[in-house]
């Protein structure tokens, strides 16, 4: 079910959005709907479980800790 929505945006932003929508062969309404749907679904996908949240901050790492270097060393040791 569609509903009407009124937004107040900067005039230049509106014009650029209209041009972008035209270039994509879509309406401004469909473009806004698509962007909002994507933002909502991304946020839903990034929820952190209570277990992971409780583990956050348990380990204190040095300021200069380089996880890539550590992982690289792990792989070197693993495949010797």
BALUM-550595 format. One record per residue (C-alpha): x, y, z; chain; residue number from 1. Coordinates in steps of 0.1 Angstrom, whole numbers, plus 5000, padded with zeros to 4 digits. Example, Ala and Ser with C-alpha at 12.3 -4.5 7.8 and 13.67 -1.06 7.14 Angstrom:
((5123 4955 5078) 'A' 1)
((5137 4989 5071) 'A' 2)
***
This chain:
((5000 5000 5000) 'A' 1)
((5014 5034 4990) 'A' 2)
((5011 5065 5011) 'A' 3)
((5020 5101 5003) 'A' 4)
((5050 5117 5021) 'A' 5)
((5062 5153 5020) 'A' 6)
((5098 5161 5026) 'A' 7)
((5117 5193 5029) 'A' 8)
((5151 5191 5012) 'A' 9)
((5177 5215 4997) 'A' 10)
((5166 5227 4962) 'A' 11)
((5199 5217 4947) 'A' 12)
((5197 5182 4963) 'A' 13)
((5162 5178 4948) 'A' 14)
((5174 5188 4913) 'A' 15)
((5204 5164 4915) 'A' 16)
((5182 5136 4927) 'A' 17)
((5157 5142 4899) 'A' 18)
((5185 5141 4874) 'A' 19)
((5199 5109 4889) 'A' 20)
((5165 5093 4889) 'A' 21)
((5160 5102 4852) 'A' 22)
((5194 5088 4843) 'A' 23)
((5184 5055 4861) 'A' 24)
((5150 5054 4843) 'A' 25)
((5131 5056 4875) 'A' 26)
((5110 5080 4895) 'A' 27)
((5123 5100 4924) 'A' 28)
((5097 5082 4946) 'A' 29)
((5110 5048 4936) 'A' 30)
((5146 5060 4941) 'A' 31)
((5139 5072 4976) 'A' 32)
((5120 5041 4984) 'A' 33)
((5149 5019 4972) 'A' 34)
((5175 5038 4992) 'A' 35)
((5154 5037 5024) 'A' 36)
((5146 5000 5020) 'A' 37)
((5183 4993 5015) 'A' 38)
((5193 5013 5046) 'A' 39)
((5166 4995 5067) 'A' 40)
((5177 4960 5055) 'A' 41)
((5214 4968 5061) 'A' 42)
((5207 4979 5097) 'A' 43)
((5187 4947 5103) 'A' 44)
((5215 4926 5090) 'A' 45)
((5241 4942 5113) 'A' 46)
((5224 4935 5146) 'A' 47)
((5248 4921 5172) 'A' 48)
((5237 4891 5193) 'A' 49)
((5237 4895 5231) 'A' 50)
((5266 4870 5234) 'A' 51)
((5288 4889 5210) 'A' 52)
((5279 4922 5227) 'A' 53)
((5289 4907 5261) 'A' 54)
((5323 4897 5247) 'A' 55)
((5330 4931 5233) 'A' 56)
((5359 4948 5251) 'A' 57)
((5370 4917 5270) 'A' 58)
((5405 4916 5254) 'A' 59)
((5426 4947 5257) 'A' 60)
((5450 4950 5227) 'A' 61)
((5480 4973 5224) 'A' 62)
((5474 5006 5206) 'A' 63)
((5497 4995 5177) 'A' 64)
((5482 4960 5173) 'A' 65)
((5480 4949 5136) 'A' 66)
((5456 4921 5132) 'A' 67)
((5466 4916 5096) 'A' 68)
((5502 4910 5106) 'A' 69)
((5491 4886 5133) 'A' 70)
((5468 4867 5109) 'A' 71)
((5496 4866 5083) 'A' 72)
((5520 4851 5109) 'A' 73)
((5493 4826 5118) 'A' 74)
((5490 4815 5082) 'A' 75)
((5527 4812 5078) 'A' 76)
((5530 4790 5109) 'A' 77)
((5500 4769 5097) 'A' 78)
((5513 4762 5063) 'A' 79)
((5550 4756 5071) 'A' 80)
***
